[in-house]
Amino acid sequence: MEVYLVRHTETVCEKGVCYGQSDVALLEPYWEQFDVIKSQIPHEATVYSSPLIRCVELARYVSETSIITDSRLMEMDFGDWEMTNWDLIPSDDFTPWMNDFVNVRVPNGEAFTDVFDRVVDFLENELERNTSKPIVIVAHAGVIRSILCKISELPLKDAFQNKVDFGSVLKIEL
């Protein structure tokens, strides 16, 4: 099955701000980028999207039909750190997480294993129902990295080896 992993384009957040599940808008203008993305994916595809507006807006643009939103495709929940500059996060919280972001949960948020588990659940339960058409998944860097770790059996601690730029389209086979 052909699967296209699409990361949303840049957001209005300043560089250095942590914004996992915060519902932030896309940086305008983005229509030219949307056109480039749309040209890289099949016209007749089933389109899944994170329910966050930065993904939904792009998914609606590239889809020929309706989109399917799924909360399992949301970015990592950064809990108490949401909308905080990374440099302002207390080191007592930040250091343990940086030393083991895979297993250490952000205060009132998730660890990377939580993201990975829900993304794998999505892959195993949702995608197996849909084998007739190509799949497009419009999501976030953490979600896409989780999928790439799963299909390549890459350890989660090495997830950042997978470069996932804003507006990137990656084609994989499942």
C-alpha positions in Angstrom: 0.0 0.0 0.0 1.3 3.4 -1.0 1.4 5.9 2.0 2.3 9.5 1.7 3.5 11.2 4.9 3.0 14.9 4.7 4.2 17.4 7.4 2.3 20.6 7.8 3.9 23.8 6.6 5.5 26.4 9.0 3.4 27.8 11.8 3.0 31.3 13.2 5.0 30.3 16.3 8.4 31.9 16.8 11.4 29.7 16.5 12.3 28.2 19.9 8.6 27.9 21.1 7.3 24.5 22.2 3.9 23.9 20.6 3.1 20.2 20.3 -0.7 20.0 20.7 -1.4 23.7 20.9 -3.7 24.5 18.0 -1.6 27.1 16.2 -2.2 28.6 12.8 0.0 28.3 9.7 2.3 31.0 8.6 1.0 32.8 5.6 1.3 32.8 2.7 1.2 29.1 2.2 -0.8 28.5 -0.9 2.2 28.0 -3.2 3.6 25.4 -0.8 0.2 23.7 -0.7 0.2 23.6 -4.5 3.7 21.9 -4.5 2.6 19.4 -1.9 -0.6 18.6 -3.8 1.4 18.0 -6.9 3.4 15.2 -5.1 0.4 13.1 -3.9 -2.1 11.1 -5.9 -5.5 12.7 -6.7 -7.5 9.6 -5.7 -6.3 9.0 -2.2 -7.8 8.5 1.3 -6.6 11.5 3.4 -6.1 11.2 7.1 -5.2 14.2 9.2 -4.3 15.3 12.7 -7.3 17.3 14.0 -5.1 20.3 14.7 -5.8 23.2 12.3 -2.3 23.4 10.9 -2.9 19.9 9.4 -6.6 20.1 8.7 -6.2 23.2 6.5 -3.5 21.5 4.4 -5.5 18.2 4.3 -8.6 19.9 3.0 -6.6 21.6 0.3 -5.0 18.4 -1.0 -8.0 16.1 -0.7 -10.4 15.6 -3.7 -13.0 14.3 -1.2 -13.5 14.6 2.6 -10.8 14.0 5.1 -10.7 11.7 8.1 -9.3 13.4 11.3 -7.9 11.2 14.0 -6.5 12.3 17.3 -3.9 9.6 17.3 -2.2 11.7 14.6 -1.7 14.7 16.9 1.8 15.9 17.8 3.3 15.0 21.2 1.5 16.6 24.1 4.1 18.8 25.8 1.9 19.4 28.8 3.2 22.3 31.0 5.7 23.3 28.3 3.2 24.1 25.6 3.7 27.6 24.1 6.8 28.1 26.3 10.2 29.0 24.9 12.5 25.9 25.2 15.1 28.1 26.9 12.7 29.0 29.7 11.7 25.4 30.7 13.1 24.7 34.2 16.2 22.6 33.9 14.9 20.3 36.7 12.2 19.2 34.2 14.1 19.6 31.0 17.3 17.7 31.7 15.7 14.4 32.6 13.5 14.6 29.5 16.5 15.5 27.3 18.4 12.6 28.6 15.6 10.2 27.8 12.9 11.8 25.8 11.7 8.4 24.7 10.6 7.3 28.2 10.4 10.4 30.4 7.0 12.2 30.3 6.9 15.9 30.1 5.1 17.3 33.2 1.3 16.8 32.5 2.2 15.6 28.9 3.6 12.6 27.1 6.8 10.8 26.5 7.8 9.8 22.9 6.7 6.2 23.6 3.1 7.5 24.2 3.2 9.2 20.7 4.7 6.0 19.2 2.1 3.8 20.8 -0.9 5.8 19.5 0.6 6.1 16.0 1.2 2.4 15.8 -2.4 1.8 17.0 -3.6 4.0 14.2 -1.5 2.2 11.6 -2.6 -1.3 12.8 -6.2 -0.5 13.3 -7.2 2.2 10.8 -5.0 1.6 7.8 -5.7 -2.2 7.5 -9.3 -1.2 6.7 -8.3 0.9 3.7 -6.2 -1.1 1.1 -7.8 0.0 -2.1 -6.5 3.5 -2.6 -3.2 5.3 -1.7 -3.2 6.8 1.8 -2.1 10.4 2.6 -1.4 11.2 6.2 -1.1 14.9 7.1 0.6 15.2 10.4 3.5 16.4 12.5 7.2 15.6 12.7 6.8 13.5 15.8 4.1 11.4 14.2 6.0 11.0 11.0 9.2 10.0 12.9 7.2 7.4 14.8 5.9 5.9 11.6 9.4 5.8 10.1 10.8 4.2 13.2 8.1 1.6 13.1 8.6 0.6 9.5 12.4 0.7 9.6 12.7 -0.8 13.1 14.8 2.1 14.1 15.1 2.5 17.9 13.0 5.5 19.1 16.1 7.1 20.6 17.3 7.5 17.0 14.1 9.0 15.7 15.7 12.4 14.9 17.9 10.7 12.3 14.7 11.0 10.2 14.7 14.6 8.9 11.2 15.8 8.5 11.0 19.4 7.1 8.0 21.6 7.1 5.9 20.8 4.0 7.8 17.6 3.2 6.2 14.7 1.5 7.6 11.2 2.1 6.3 8.2 0.1 6.5 4.8 1.8 5.2 1.3 1.2 3.3 -0.6 3.9 
